Amino acid sequence: MNKLRAIAIDDEPFALEVVKNLLEEVPFVELVESFTKAIDTITFLQENTIDIIFLDIKMPGLSGIEFIRSLSNPPMVIFTTAYNEHAVQSFELDAIDYLLKPFSFSRLLKACNKAMALYQLKVNSGQAVTEPLPAIFIKSGYEQVKIDLANLLYVESVGNYIRFHLTTQTIVSRLTMAEAEDLLPLKAFVRVHRSFIVAKTKITRIDKRCVWLTERGVPIGVSYAPEIEGLLKNKT
């Protein structure tokens, strides 16, 4: 997998150091340079290919939003800011994500996964794309583990952990169910229970109580039954 080339812009050196340290744990993003002034990046962007900008909003002189508006063909943008009042403006500029400081590694990783998904879609534009998000990375223990979504059968919540059940192995990560659900494309996965998400293409049969993935039965929660019924109607 190609690495996404990134730069970070923030007027606070400590904030830049935080982004740098967190990105060292993301195997598919390379932070190639950082800046304390947005204006200093213009020449750099003209001479280098960059995929993502991690960008603060409130900076002296040229703000992050003003900077992005000044670019004719900006890279993908992930805003990193201590203020939430600019969220609407940021998404009007097609920002990938909006991270409120202080943000956790898992939150940054989620944003990076979004960026990689969009990058892969752009690379595959004009081709038949069967997996809108072919792979994600999650933290398991001390490692970043790649999960090919084509091999993912279902996701299970167990206490404070999530188990990703693949065709050949199970990977455990300390995530909430909501965080795991956000990582998965809605077109390919469906929540069937408060503790289970399954891959739609791996479903072999459905009865009143369970969704079956070959010989593995996953329970259907009462509140999720209408969505499963809708899935059945779409298959008929």
C-alpha positions as a LaTeX table, in Angstrom:
\begin{tabular}{lrrr}
\hline
Residue & $x$ (\AA) & $y$ (\AA) & $z$ (\AA) \\
\hline
Met1 & 0.00 & 0.00 & 0.00 \\
Asn2 & 1.31 & 3.45 & $-0.92$ \\
Lys3 & 1.91 & 5.89 & 1.91 \\
Leu4 & 0.00 & 9.15 & 1.95 \\
Arg5 & 2.38 & 12.11 & 2.04 \\
Ala6 & 1.35 & 14.70 & 4.60 \\
Ile7 & 2.32 & 18.07 & 6.04 \\
Ala8 & 1.15 & 19.71 & 9.26 \\
Ile9 & 0.54 & 23.43 & 9.83 \\
Asp10 & 0.03 & 24.87 & 13.31 \\
Asp11 & 1.34 & 28.03 & 14.97 \\
Glu12 & 1.97 & 26.05 & 18.18 \\
Pro13 & 5.16 & 23.92 & 18.03 \\
Phe14 & 3.81 & 21.62 & 20.75 \\
Ala15 & 0.70 & 20.87 & 18.67 \\
Leu16 & 2.92 & 20.02 & 15.70 \\
Glu17 & 4.92 & 17.66 & 17.90 \\
Val18 & 1.72 & 15.90 & 19.00 \\
Val19 & 0.64 & 15.34 & 15.38 \\
Lys20 & 4.12 & 14.14 & 14.46 \\
Asn21 & 4.27 & 11.63 & 17.33 \\
Leu22 & 0.78 & 10.26 & 16.62 \\
Leu23 & 1.41 & 9.92 & 12.88 \\
Glu24 & 4.54 & 7.86 & 13.58 \\
Glu25 & 2.10 & 5.13 & 14.67 \\
Val26 & 0.08 & 5.28 & 11.42 \\
Pro27 & 1.84 & 3.00 & 8.91 \\
Phe28 & 0.24 & 4.43 & 5.77 \\
Val29 & 0.84 & 8.15 & 6.40 \\
Glu30 & 4.24 & 9.85 & 6.16 \\
Leu31 & 4.64 & 13.33 & 7.66 \\
Val32 & 7.22 & 14.91 & 5.36 \\
Glu33 & 7.28 & 18.46 & 6.77 \\
Ser34 & 5.68 & 20.76 & 9.32 \\
Phe35 & 5.18 & 24.54 & 9.42 \\
Thr36 & 4.18 & 27.17 & 11.98 \\
Lys37 & 2.91 & 29.60 & 9.29 \\
Ala38 & 0.54 & 28.68 & 6.47 \\
Ile39 & 2.13 & 31.22 & 4.11 \\
Asp40 & 5.46 & 29.37 & 4.34 \\
Thr41 & 3.95 & 26.26 & 2.73 \\
Ile42 & 2.97 & 27.81 & $-0.60$ \\
Thr43 & 6.34 & 27.33 & $-2.32$ \\
Phe44 & 6.66 & 23.87 & $-0.75$ \\
Leu45 & 3.29 & 22.80 & $-2.18$ \\
Gln46 & 4.25 & 24.10 & $-5.61$ \\
Glu47 & 7.38 & 21.94 & $-5.62$ \\
Asn48 & 6.14 & 18.80 & $-3.84$ \\
Thr49 & 3.24 & 16.37 & $-4.14$ \\
Ile50 & 1.24 & 16.23 & $-0.92$ \\
Asp51 & $-1.86$ & 14.11 & $-0.23$ \\
Ile52 & $-2.99$ & 15.48 & 3.16 \\
Ile53 & $-2.64$ & 18.69 & 5.14 \\
Phe54 & $-3.20$ & 18.54 & 8.91 \\
Leu55 & $-4.23$ & 22.15 & 9.44 \\
Asp56 & $-4.96$ & 24.37 & 12.43 \\
Ile57 & $-7.68$ & 26.98 & 11.86 \\
Lys58 & $-6.96$ & 29.90 & 14.19 \\
Met59 & $-3.47$ & 31.13 & 13.36 \\
Pro60 & $-2.04$ & 34.67 & 13.28 \\
Gly61 & $-1.91$ & 36.27 & 9.86 \\
Leu62 & $-3.44$ & 33.74 & 7.49 \\
Ser63 & $-6.04$ & 31.42 & 9.05 \\
Gly64 & $-6.35$ & 27.79 & 8.04 \\
Ile65 & $-9.66$ & 28.37 & 6.27 \\
Glu66 & $-8.31$ & 31.42 & 4.40 \\
Phe67 & $-5.26$ & 29.40 & 3.40 \\
Ile68 & $-7.27$ & 26.51 & 1.92 \\
Arg69 & $-9.51$ & 28.94 & 0.03 \\
Ser70 & $-6.39$ & 30.49 & $-1.51$ \\
Leu71 & $-5.30$ & 27.18 & $-3.10$ \\
Ser72 & $-6.61$ & 26.37 & $-6.58$ \\
Asn73 & $-6.18$ & 22.61 & $-6.15$ \\
Pro74 & $-5.73$ & 21.83 & $-2.45$ \\
Pro75 & $-4.79$ & 18.39 & $-1.11$ \\
Met76 & $-7.10$ & 16.56 & 1.27 \\
Val77 & $-7.51$ & 18.51 & 4.51 \\
Ile78 & $-7.89$ & 17.33 & 8.10 \\
Phe79 & $-8.49$ & 20.29 & 10.40 \\
Thr80 & $-6.93$ & 20.15 & 13.88 \\
Thr81 & $-8.28$ & 22.86 & 16.16 \\
Ala82 & $-9.31$ & 23.71 & 19.70 \\
Tyr83 & $-12.47$ & 25.46 & 18.48 \\
Asn84 & $-15.65$ & 23.80 & 17.24 \\
Glu85 & $-17.42$ & 26.84 & 15.77 \\
His86 & $-15.75$ & 26.42 & 12.39 \\
Ala87 & $-16.94$ & 22.86 & 11.74 \\
Val88 & $-19.59$ & 23.86 & 9.19 \\
Gln89 & $-17.14$ & 26.03 & 7.26 \\
Ser90 & $-14.58$ & 23.24 & 7.21 \\
Phe91 & $-16.96$ & 20.73 & 5.68 \\
Glu92 & $-18.11$ & 23.30 & 3.13 \\
Leu93 & $-14.47$ & 23.19 & 2.02 \\
Asp94 & $-14.75$ & 19.37 & 1.67 \\
Ala95 & $-12.50$ & 18.68 & 4.64 \\
Ile96 & $-11.91$ & 15.00 & 5.32 \\
Asp97 & $-12.35$ & 15.45 & 9.06 \\
Tyr98 & $-12.39$ & 17.97 & 11.90 \\
Leu99 & $-10.36$ & 16.99 & 14.97 \\
Leu100 & $-10.92$ & 18.88 & 18.21 \\
Lys101 & $-7.83$ & 19.26 & 20.39 \\
Pro102 & $-6.85$ & 17.39 & 22.42 \\
Phe103 & $-7.66$ & 14.39 & 20.21 \\
Ser104 & $-6.77$ & 10.75 & 20.81 \\
Phe105 & $-4.76$ & 8.47 & 18.59 \\
Ser106 & $-7.86$ & 6.45 & 17.71 \\
Arg107 & $-9.62$ & 9.63 & 16.57 \\
Leu108 & $-6.64$ & 10.60 & 14.40 \\
Leu109 & $-6.47$ & 7.08 & 12.98 \\
Lys110 & $-10.15$ & 7.27 & 12.03 \\
Ala111 & $-9.48$ & 10.48 & 10.09 \\
Cys112 & $-6.47$ & 8.90 & 8.36 \\
Asn113 & $-8.54$ & 5.88 & 7.36 \\
Lys114 & $-11.10$ & 8.24 & 5.80 \\
Ala115 & $-8.33$ & 9.94 & 3.84 \\
Met116 & $-6.93$ & 6.62 & 2.62 \\
Ala117 & $-10.41$ & 5.50 & 1.55 \\
Leu118 & $-10.89$ & 8.65 & $-0.52$ \\
Tyr119 & $-7.41$ & 8.34 & $-1.98$ \\
Gln120 & $-8.09$ & 4.75 & $-3.07$ \\
Leu121 & $-11.41$ & 5.74 & $-4.63$ \\
Lys122 & $-9.68$ & 8.45 & $-6.64$ \\
Val123 & $-6.95$ & 6.07 & $-7.75$ \\
Asn124 & $-9.55$ & 3.54 & $-8.85$ \\
Ser125 & $-11.86$ & 6.06 & $-10.53$ \\
Gly126 & $-12.99$ & 4.80 & $-13.90$ \\
Gln127 & $-12.44$ & 1.18 & $-12.79$ \\
Ala128 & $-14.88$ & $-1.30$ & $-11.30$ \\
Val129 & $-14.54$ & $-0.78$ & $-7.56$ \\
Thr130 & $-16.18$ & $-3.53$ & $-5.54$ \\
Glu131 & $-14.76$ & $-2.46$ & $-2.17$ \\
Pro132 & $-15.18$ & 1.25 & $-1.41$ \\
Leu133 & $-12.81$ & 0.80 & 1.53 \\
Pro134 & $-10.52$ & $-2.18$ & 0.73 \\
Ala135 & $-8.52$ & $-2.00$ & 3.96 \\
Ile136 & $-8.40$ & $-0.26$ & 7.32 \\
Phe137 & $-5.73$ & $-0.12$ & 10.02 \\
Ile138 & $-6.49$ & $-0.64$ & 13.69 \\
Lys139 & $-4.35$ & $-0.67$ & 16.80 \\
Ser140 & $-4.01$ & $-4.14$ & 18.29 \\
Gly141 & $-1.67$ & $-4.27$ & 21.28 \\
Tyr142 & 1.39 & $-2.23$ & 20.30 \\
Glu143 & 0.95 & $-2.68$ & 16.54 \\
Gln144 & $-1.06$ & $-1.17$ & 13.71 \\
Val145 & $-2.74$ & $-4.12$ & 12.00 \\
Lys146 & $-4.12$ & $-4.04$ & 8.48 \\
Ile147 & $-7.60$ & $-5.52$ & 8.01 \\
Asp148 & $-8.71$ & $-6.37$ & 4.48 \\
Leu149 & $-12.44$ & $-5.76$ & 4.55 \\
Ala150 & $-12.98$ & $-8.37$ & 1.84 \\
Asn151 & $-11.95$ & $-10.98$ & 4.45 \\
Leu152 & $-13.92$ & $-9.54$ & 7.37 \\
Leu153 & $-16.92$ & $-11.67$ & 8.40 \\
Tyr154 & $-18.24$ & $-9.78$ & 11.41 \\
Val155 & $-17.34$ & $-7.47$ & 14.27 \\
Glu156 & $-18.14$ & $-8.32$ & 17.88 \\
Ser157 & $-18.14$ & $-6.08$ & 20.96 \\
Val158 & $-16.79$ & $-7.75$ & 24.11 \\
Gly159 & $-16.51$ & $-5.45$ & 27.12 \\
Asn160 & $-14.07$ & $-2.64$ & 26.30 \\
Tyr161 & $-12.74$ & $-4.45$ & 23.25 \\
Ile162 & $-13.78$ & $-5.18$ & 19.67 \\
Arg163 & $-13.09$ & $-8.49$ & 17.95 \\
Phe164 & $-12.68$ & $-8.36$ & 14.18 \\
His165 & $-13.49$ & $-11.88$ & 12.96 \\
Leu166 & $-11.83$ & $-12.53$ & 9.61 \\
Thr167 & $-11.90$ & $-15.67$ & 7.51 \\
Thr168 & $-8.54$ & $-16.85$ & 8.88 \\
Gln169 & $-8.02$ & $-15.03$ & 12.19 \\
Thr170 & $-9.51$ & $-12.80$ & 14.89 \\
Ile171 & $-7.97$ & $-9.43$ & 15.72 \\
Val172 & $-8.73$ & $-7.66$ & 18.99 \\
Ser173 & $-8.61$ & $-3.90$ & 19.47 \\
Arg174 & $-9.55$ & $-1.54$ & 22.30 \\
Leu175 & $-12.34$ & 0.39 & 20.55 \\
Thr176 & $-15.96$ & 1.24 & 21.21 \\
Met177 & $-18.65$ & $-0.22$ & 18.97 \\
Ala178 & $-19.41$ & 3.26 & 17.64 \\
Glu179 & $-15.75$ & 3.75 & 16.66 \\
Ala180 & $-15.66$ & 0.38 & 14.93 \\
Glu181 & $-18.91$ & 1.11 & 13.08 \\
Asp182 & $-17.50$ & 4.43 & 11.84 \\
Leu183 & $-14.57$ & 2.60 & 10.24 \\
Leu184 & $-16.78$ & 0.36 & 8.12 \\
Pro185 & $-18.56$ & 1.39 & 4.88 \\
Leu186 & $-22.35$ & 1.35 & 5.31 \\
Lys187 & $-22.91$ & $-0.20$ & 1.89 \\
Ala188 & $-20.91$ & $-3.30$ & 2.83 \\
Phe189 & $-21.73$ & $-3.83$ & 6.53 \\
Val190 & $-24.88$ & $-3.83$ & 8.63 \\
Arg191 & $-25.46$ & $-3.60$ & 12.40 \\
Val192 & $-27.63$ & $-6.55$ & 13.45 \\
His193 & $-27.28$ & $-6.32$ & 17.23 \\
Arg194 & $-25.86$ & $-3.81$ & 19.70 \\
Ser195 & $-22.80$ & $-6.08$ & 19.90 \\
Phe196 & $-22.51$ & $-7.28$ & 16.28 \\
Ile197 & $-21.88$ & $-5.89$ & 12.79 \\
Val198 & $-21.77$ & $-8.29$ & 9.84 \\
Ala199 & $-20.54$ & $-8.15$ & 6.26 \\
Lys200 & $-23.56$ & $-8.19$ & 3.94 \\
Thr201 & $-21.84$ & $-10.27$ & 1.27 \\
Lys202 & $-20.91$ & $-12.96$ & 3.82 \\
Ile203 & $-24.52$ & $-13.61$ & 4.89 \\
Thr204 & $-25.64$ & $-17.07$ & 3.76 \\
Arg205 & $-29.08$ & $-17.16$ & 5.39 \\
Ile206 & $-31.31$ & $-15.26$ & 7.84 \\
Asp207 & $-33.91$ & $-16.62$ & 10.22 \\
Lys208 & $-36.01$ & $-14.97$ & 12.94 \\
Arg209 & $-33.22$ & $-15.00$ & 15.52 \\
Cys210 & $-29.92$ & $-15.10$ & 13.67 \\
Val211 & $-27.95$ & $-13.96$ & 10.69 \\
Trp212 & $-25.80$ & $-16.82$ & 9.43 \\
Leu213 & $-22.32$ & $-16.57$ & 7.96 \\
Thr214 & $-21.93$ & $-20.16$ & 6.74 \\
Glu215 & $-21.90$ & $-22.07$ & 10.07 \\
Arg216 & $-21.56$ & $-19.04$ & 12.35 \\
Gly217 & $-24.79$ & $-17.62$ & 13.75 \\
Val218 & $-24.93$ & $-13.98$ & 14.86 \\
Pro219 & $-27.96$ & $-12.92$ & 16.94 \\
Ile220 & $-30.39$ & $-10.29$ & 15.68 \\
Gly221 & $-31.30$ & $-7.59$ & 18.19 \\
Val222 & $-34.97$ & $-6.63$ & 18.47 \\
Ser223 & $-34.34$ & $-2.98$ & 17.59 \\
Tyr224 & $-32.33$ & $-4.01$ & 14.50 \\
Ala225 & $-34.90$ & $-6.48$ & 13.11 \\
Pro226 & $-36.59$ & $-3.90$ & 10.80 \\
Glu227 & $-33.27$ & $-3.16$ & 9.11 \\
Ile228 & $-32.64$ & $-6.88$ & 8.57 \\
Glu229 & $-36.14$ & $-7.24$ & 7.08 \\
Gly230 & $-35.28$ & $-4.38$ & 4.71 \\
Leu231 & $-32.11$ & $-6.20$ & 3.76 \\
Leu232 & $-34.15$ & $-9.30$ & 2.93 \\
Lys233 & $-36.53$ & $-7.28$ & 0.73 \\
Asn234 & $-33.60$ & $-5.82$ & $-1.17$ \\
Lys235 & $-32.28$ & $-9.30$ & $-1.87$ \\
Thr236 & $-35.58$ & $-10.54$ & $-3.29$ \\
\hline
\end{tabular}
